[in-house]
Amino acid sequence: MTEPIPYTIEKATLTDLNHLRELEKICFAKDAWPLIELIAALSFPGMVRLKIDIDGKMAGFIGGDPHRSQGLGWITTVGVRPEFRKLGLGTALIQACENEMMMPRVRLSVRRSNMEAQRLYVDLGYHHFDIWQGYYEDGEDALIMEKILTSVS
């Protein structure tokens, strides 16, 4: 059994831009966001942006976009470096983002082929909600998953 790694979840800022760019390229080789979208994720008002740093590296990041008028939050991105996966960091980031957004419903998109991520989302209470045909740059479909939060803290 792997020893737990101590970590904290903190708000990410523009000073984390280079670390986020590196994380995006590592986690999303096909789908890494362009620089302008990363700047937006780290600076737009009202957005949730959380990170986990371990040993001076950004081990994980999550972005959330609460749509208050719709009672719906979107997890816009979530990534954990491969060497830090299966340690509960993705779960911790998702739960922290859900809590920070304080929305009764949360959605996210995931590649149809990314079964590992889908299993994690199902384990966290998400269910398949919709399919966006050809959503990704290479034409792969995105599965839209939704979670109904029974209580919003």
N, C-alpha and C positions, 0 to 999 in steps of 0.2 A: 504494500500500500504506500502511496506517495505521501510524503509529509506535506501538510498545508503550507502554502507560501503566504507570509503576512503581506497584506496590501491594504491600501486605502483607495477609496473612490473620491476623486476631486473634480471640481469644475475645470474644464479645458478652456484656454484662452488663445488669442492670436499668437502668443509667445510659443504655443505648441505646434504651430503650423508645419515646421519642417519634420517634426516627429510624426505628425499625422500623415503627411505626404508619404513618408517611409512606410508607415503601417498600412496605408491604403494599397501601395504597390505590392507589399508582401501578401496581404490578405485577399486582394481583389485584382489579380494580375490582368484579367480581362475587363474588369469594370471599375478600375480606380477612377475616382472623381478627378476632374481637371482642377487646376489650381484655384480658379475663380469660385468653384463650388465649395472647395475646402475653406476658403476665406469666408464665404457666406455662412457655412456651418459653424464657424468659430466666432462670428460677429453679429449675425442678424439678431435683433431683439426678440425676446420671447422663446428662443430655441433652447432646448436642453442639450448640453454638451458635457459629457463626463468622460474621465480617463482613469486608467490605472497605470501607474508607473512602477516598474520593478527594476532595480539595479540600473537606474538611469535611462531605461528604455520605456517608451510607451508600450505597455504590454497589451492594452486594450482601449477601445474608444467606442462610445455610442452617441448618436445624435437623435434627438426627438423633436417633433414639431407638433405642439398642441394646437388643435383647431377648436377653440373654446365654443364658438357659435354652433358647431356641429356635435359637440360632446365627444370628439374623436381625436386621439393622438396617433401620430405616425412615427414609428421608429424608422428613421431615414437611413441609418447605417449602423452596423455593429460589427466589430472585428476584434479578434484576439490573435496575437502572434502565434504561429504554430507551436513554438516551444513552450507556450503557456496554456495550451488548450487542454481540456479535460481536467481542469483544476477548479472549476466552478466560477471562473472569472466572467464568462459570458452570461451565465445565470445571474450573477451579482450585478452586472452592468444593466441587464434588461430589467431586473426588478427595481433597481435604483432609478432608471429612466421612467418606468411606469409610475413610481411613487412621485417623482419630481413633476411629471406632466399632470398628474391628478385628473385624468380623464376616465369616464366610465367605460370607454371602449378604446382599444389600441390595435392598430394594424401595422403590418410590415410586409415587405415583399422578399421573396427568396427564389433563387433559380430552381427550376423544376428538377434539375439534376443534383442539387445540393441536399442529399438525403440526410447527412449528418446534422446540418442546421435545422432541417424540418423536424427531425426527431427531438432536438433540443426544444424547439418552439412548442411542439405537441406536449412534451413533458411539462412545460411551463403553463399549459392551459390554452394554447392557441389552437384554432381549428381552421381548416381550409374554407375560404370565404369566396374567392373569385380567381379567375385566371386572366392575366393580361398577355394576350398572344403577341409573340415577337418583341417583347419589351426590351430585352437586352441587345446590345450592339451587334452581337453575332446571331440574333434572331431567336434565341432561346426564350421560352415563355417564363413569365414570373408568376409564381403562385402567391396570391394575396392571402395572408393569414390574419385572423382576428382573435382577440381575447376580450371577453366581457369581464370587467373587474367588478366584483360584487360589492366591494367597499373601497372607496377612494379615501386614502389618508390625507 
